[in-house]
Amino acid sequence: MSRTLSPHAALIVVDVQPDFMPGGTLACHQGEAIVPGVDRLLRSRVFSHVVATQDWHPRGHISFASSHPGRAPFEQIALHGQPQTLWPDHCVQGTPGAELHPGIDWTALDAVVRKGSDPAVDSYSGFRENHGPQGARPSTGLAGWLRERGVDEVFVCGLARDICVLWTAQDAVELGVRASLLWDLSRPVTPTSDDATRATLQARGIALIESANLAI
Ligand SMILES: [Zn+2]
């Protein structure tokens, strides 16, 4: 079953950057496999609104294990009262690994939301940073950008399925926007997380669809 897209639907392409691909510093499982499909979707011009997020950290970012002596990547610490996974250094501002992936034609892109620029706060979702020192999650401005364009539905794809894609979709529904996750155009950091991701999507009312079901 294919579906025709409303002009009020937007595509959010999350963190399709070389550092999240095999060979990058924080590779998703088979992350490169989504590149041709994302490229095809952008070239199809089926979405009236297209936004990409770009993880964009300063050197020495607080989410990097290297910023915490004695800690290793993928360990968890408490940060601003919340659990924080420590990551390998990744998507450092201005480095090739932080670019929007060169294998995709980005000319259909309307906006890029850079996230994770605050040295002291991590940022998974395209809508809101993670919890900051004051306990709140600072907005990236994306919800307002979509609202002013009349968008009431988003389709989310990209990397990583179990983290930034999932948090972006969850925030969308929490902020009152319908959300679907394009399963075939996403990949996780941890493949064993897929069952938990599916359960979370179902619990939050987020549709799980394949890009082949879009009318392209
Ligand atoms: Zn990051």
Residues whose N, C-alpha, C, O or C-beta is under 5 A from the ligand:
A	BS01	ZN	D55 G116
